[in-house]
Structures are given as C-alpha cells and as structure tokens.
C-alpha cells in the first residue's frame, strides 16, 4: 500500500461530519471568486503584472478563472474532491506568496485578501487529506464500489 492510499484511508476514517458544511462553503467561495475574476478580468491582469514573461499573466489569469469555475462546483458536490483541491493548490500558493503577501496583513486597500487566501489554502489542504465526507458524490461512488465488490 502506498503513502497516498494510506493517507486517504486515514482521512476517510478520521473525518468529522461538520467538515461537509465547510467543504460546501469553500466550493461556493471558489466559484464566486471565479465568477468575479471572469467578470472583471482586467483587475486580475493588474494583480498579475508582477509576472514579466510574455503572455504569462494572461495565460495564468485564464487558468485561474477556468480552474475556479470548474473546481468550485465539483468541490461543492464532493466529486473528485482531492483532485480538484490539488488543481487549486498552485493558484492559492501563488495568491498567498506572490500576489497578496507583498501587500501585507490587514492592509486597508487589500480588504484582507491575504488572510482569506491563507484560509482557503488551509481549507484545500484539509480536504485533500480528509476527503469529501459523508454527504458527497465521492462517498456515494465509494459505497457503490464496495457493494459491487461484495
């Protein structure tokens, strides 16, 4: 048994039920941010202006929007949750390290974006470890697989 399977098994067996509410809230927030970025892509491009490679800012901006709008609803429904959280990790690490950290904590014009980005990053790591939970499509698929095996 490899390490990922061991972590997945441990996370499934030690998961509190109230994390489902947080998973749904996290997915809704990620979807909301994707819609905000899609409706105001110029502000996203301005926040990416530190990337000085040719067209890299535009490519990253489109990846962020696509990933948020795809992964957010899947996290809400609990479908492929660990994979969707893994897709979101580079975005949130970049948001914390490159975009929001230079602005600082509790800055007036920042609207606590750094703190929110850190909370979302922690949430993604938690759901990568603990999985989607009891009220999710991942759990339904796992139960169906167990029934077919017996």
C-alpha positions, 0 to 999 in steps of 0.5 A: 500500500502506498503513502497516498492510499494510506493517507486517504484511508486515514482521512476517510476514517478520521473525518468529522461530519461538520467538515461537509458544511465547510467543504460546501462553503469553500466550493461556493467561495471558489466559484464566486471568486471565479465568477468575479475574476471572469467578470472583471478580468482586467483587475486580475491582469493588474494583480498579475503584472508582477509576472514579466514573461510574455503572455504569462499573466494572461495565460495564468489569469485564464487558468485561474478563472477556468480552474475556479469555475470548474473546481468550485462546483465539483468541490461543492458536490464532493466529486473528485474532491482531492483532485480538484483541491490539488488543481487549486493548490498552485493558484492559492500558493501563488495568491498567498506568496506572490500576489497578496503577501507583498501587500501585507496583513490587514492592509486597508486597500487589500480588504484582507485578501491575504488572510482569506487566501491563507484560509482557503489554502488551509481549507484545500489542504484539509480536504485533500487529506480528509476527503469529501465526507459523508454527504458527497458524490465521492462517498456515494461512488465509494459505497457503490464500489464496495457493494459491487465488490461484495 
